[in-house]
């Protein structure tokens, strides 16, 4: 997840053609029928090409006839369902997003998985800095949320120094939430009284326009495509329609980076083609399995979660304290299942860094923590480069343990 402060996209144009059956304008009308389709178009302004999507607004499961449910009684059935917890699908299956055989590189190939974590994601910069200084090759980057933002910029060729500046001077955070949260909540409440619902039919306090503009502006080219990055890159996001995680590897880079970091209900979902995307952390905060799917010989995962430790009971006297703890627990459980797909896991010490930190001090501290942890991981990384792990040996062991 990214640090909170939302965008309002300048040219976020969503259009709604009206078939003979009544279709919705802004929000579904009472006359909308199951099977009607909502046509949406998202643009960023700033020269980014349109992303057109046709989101099915089909039958609501809540009104379907009750069935006898499902029973999973065999190991194979249970294993199949368990595997869904770590599976990350391809947004566009026809788009190739795997690495050539390592023989073409004459060395083991390396994929880097960068997890989400808001302000803690500054640690990714420290890791990238150490890998670069020690000539550790990076053949593919897969990122989620803040990991998608840092990884996307880096893969596109944006210097670490420029990414650092965006994070430490507050411009990234301000683009994410251009209006403070409290006034925005009040304005959102007043907006419900107005018959004008706006062009974007999806729910969220902030439209996300400003952030997409910010991302596009800071890339080498506003309309930069995945195919143009210096390092092959994928962004992971969660599709609200089917509840699955997807690896986006084609199309406009800025839109995918925004989709991967759209924390709901803070930021409105981002429609791309026939999917409606929100923050990838909902399903796969640490995208190690997607990095493994690139075919890389070595997967390095950067986990920026705070380790689960006992904390004082007084912390739970506030709603914020309880919500924060619940989020940490959910992410920890999800990320632990992703660790099996990595050969080396770098977990910087981000214990005292808030996810939604505003002060630049925390961004600096996060980067330093990433640098220290990456230096500690260097011997293991260098050992794997000299003697790559046997293909999927660790993964096979972990799958057996989890009955996947």
Beta strands, then each sheet from edge to edge (+ up, - down):
strand 1: 37-42
strand 2: 51-56
strand 3: 88-90
strand 4: 110-114
strand 5: 140-144
strand 6: 232-239
strand 7: 245-248
strand 8: 270-272
strand 9: 275-279
strand 10: 298-302
strand 11: 344-346
sheet 1: 1+ 2-
sheet 2: 3+ 7+ 6- 5- 4- 10- 11-
sheet 3: 3+ 7+ 6- 9+ 8-
end
